[in-house]
Amino acid sequence: MFVEVGKYGRIVLPKAIRDKYKVDEGSRLIVRERGGEIVLFPVRRYGRPTEALYESVRLEKPVDEPKRVAREHVKRKLVEEFS
């Protein structure tokens, strides 16, 4: 399979790939360089993100900004996973 890069660097992913990885309009992809290659990672989206994070963050004491703490935790996990 191959794709052509269009105006503004846009590409169209083949339908078989979009279907396999559930990439729809509005989906997000992480773009990385690895060993001279461009790699795309689909980002999972949850209808109820707070449920997806339930019990994934262990805190020793309560925090004033739980959303900020959760976002930082997810960001760290993504960096670890894709580095």
C-alpha positions as CSV (number, residue, x, y, z in Angstrom):
1,M,0.0,0.0,0.0
2,F,1.1,3.5,-0.6
3,V,-0.4,7.0,-0.2
4,E,0.4,10.2,-2.0
5,V,1.2,13.4,0.0
6,G,-1.1,16.2,-1.2
7,K,-1.3,19.9,-0.7
8,Y,-0.4,21.0,2.8
9,G,1.2,17.6,3.5
10,R,-2.2,15.8,3.7
11,I,-2.4,12.1,3.2
12,V,-5.4,9.8,2.9
13,L,-5.2,6.5,4.7
14,P,-6.5,3.5,2.8
15,K,-10.0,2.4,3.9
16,A,-8.7,-1.1,5.0
17,I,-6.3,0.6,7.4
18,R,-8.9,3.1,8.7
19,D,-11.3,0.2,9.3
20,K,-8.8,-2.0,11.0
21,Y,-7.6,0.7,13.4
22,K,-10.9,2.4,13.8
23,V,-9.6,5.7,12.4
24,D,-12.6,7.9,11.5
25,E,-13.0,11.6,10.7
26,G,-11.8,13.6,13.7
27,S,-9.6,10.7,15.0
28,R,-6.2,11.7,16.3
29,L,-2.9,10.1,15.4
30,I,0.4,10.5,17.2
31,V,3.2,11.1,14.6
32,R,6.7,9.9,15.5
33,E,10.0,9.5,13.7
34,R,11.7,6.2,14.4
35,G,14.9,5.0,12.6
36,G,14.3,7.2,9.5
37,E,10.6,6.3,9.3
38,I,7.4,8.2,9.9
39,V,5.2,6.2,12.2
40,L,1.5,6.9,13.0
41,F,-0.1,5.7,16.2
42,P,-3.9,5.9,16.6
43,V,-5.0,7.6,19.9
44,R,-7.9,5.8,21.6
45,R,-10.7,8.0,22.5
46,Y,-13.2,7.2,25.2
47,G,-16.8,8.3,25.4
48,R,-16.4,8.7,29.1
49,P,-12.7,9.5,29.7
50,T,-13.1,9.6,33.5
51,E,-14.2,5.9,33.5
52,A,-11.1,5.0,31.3
53,L,-8.9,6.6,33.9
54,Y,-10.6,5.1,37.0
55,E,-8.1,3.8,39.4
56,S,-5.2,4.4,37.0
57,V,-3.8,7.2,39.1
58,R,-2.8,6.5,42.7
59,L,-2.3,9.6,44.9
60,E,-1.0,9.8,48.4
61,K,-3.1,12.9,49.2
62,P,-6.1,14.6,47.5
63,V,-5.4,17.2,44.8
64,D,-7.0,20.5,44.0
65,E,-7.0,20.0,40.2
66,P,-7.7,16.3,39.4
67,K,-8.2,16.9,35.7
68,R,-4.7,18.5,35.4
69,V,-3.2,15.5,37.3
70,A,-5.0,13.0,35.1
71,R,-3.9,14.8,31.9
72,E,-0.3,14.8,33.1
73,H,-0.5,11.1,34.0
74,V,-1.9,10.2,30.5
75,K,0.8,12.4,28.8
76,R,3.6,10.6,30.8
77,K,2.2,7.2,29.9
78,L,2.0,8.1,26.2
79,V,5.6,9.4,26.2
80,E,6.8,6.2,27.9
81,E,4.8,4.0,25.5
82,F,5.9,5.7,22.3
83,S,9.5,6.6,23.1
